[in-house]
Amino acid sequence: MSSAPQDLGGAAAEAASSGQRARLAWLLPIRWFTLTTFLGFGDGIAGPLWTDVAVRLVSLATVVWLLRLWVPRRQVGTAQPMPPGSDLTAWGVFVGLVACRGFLDPAGVAAGAAWFGVVLSAMLLIMSLGRRQG
């Protein structure tokens, strides 16, 4: 394996050389998605089995993704801030899971809150892609 340094963009190269690490605050979404992976929504609303499975799989995938980005950026030799758009992606997934829960509650669907959550989640995910592309 080659240990050649990566070609980093301007702000990322500056942050890497300054030793700036990913913040410990990223443990909050990691913890929330981990709890959702094991406990599900935990609010007592019984829904179809596929929603419980889907919510847990999405939460697990988000935990793995966040840990894959966060852990190397906390180490001394590879200290960097999280990539741009990671925060919006985490928020988009969170709002999407809350919107999924809203579809299980008839009052939430009737009021339009679940649909608002879906639109907001899609907007956050699209904005995160825009920030990643630079």
Secondary structure, DSSP 8 states (H G I E B T S, - for coil): ---------HHHHHHHHHT----GGGHHHHHHHHHHHHH-S-S-----HHHHHHHHHHHHHHHHHHHHHHHHHHSSTT-----TTHHHHHHHHHHHHHHHHHTTSHHHHHHTHHHHHHHHHHHHHHHHHHHHH-
